[in-house]
Amino acid sequence: MEYPEKTCSVERLVTVPEDVKKVLEGTKSATRRNGIYAYPGEVMELEGKQFKVEALYQQSLGEVTEENAKAEGFENLDAYKKSILDMHVGMKWIPTMKVWVHEFTPVKN
């Protein structure tokens, strides 16, 4: 599949300490961003552990499901929405807004 040019680097994919902890604990396996931070096959390293980006696709906020919110490391969709809106002051949850979904798995050593 052809993807647009990256807007950031894989090192910036997961940076919020709470999110890093969730990835390391295995409770977060996806992250949504306004741009592309990594292509499938790229590896992100967090505290010496590696995670491979397995999938990259666009999704509108209105398509985010309870299951997607759990993959983001949240109890439910409402908790995910609250976290995003708290992080981005002034942002509104616009169902038609498109984001890039990056799904990743731990690299087995």
Steps between C-alpha positions, in 0.01 A plus 500: 500500500616853426503737796551876510832634627559472875425810706713392795736218602441165667687627810212743562221243455448433874653759733251572780642319808163347591467364143856366499416311821184355339697380196766340721228330711329370187175693546557739207553363148384794287526875484319757291674808362412787268789397276713202408776429751601153380440263211423129543823314571664787688612433856441728798719461807374579850728453800709243312202298378403492132155518343432446131237704316276237344225716347436858393164628382271801516188507713250771583444578868137396454619150403700446822347208689511378859748233381720770341496698827612188690787451251596860583527392865173642630211336686245623247432747220387778736827480695697514172302804377550680833874433492537635145293812570686566828836466319401732214342803668233660283466197273153371426419136424394529136372164372612570142857597599749248357796367696775249421489178702835335576468144636807331648614180670800413718803370314590155631873472579 
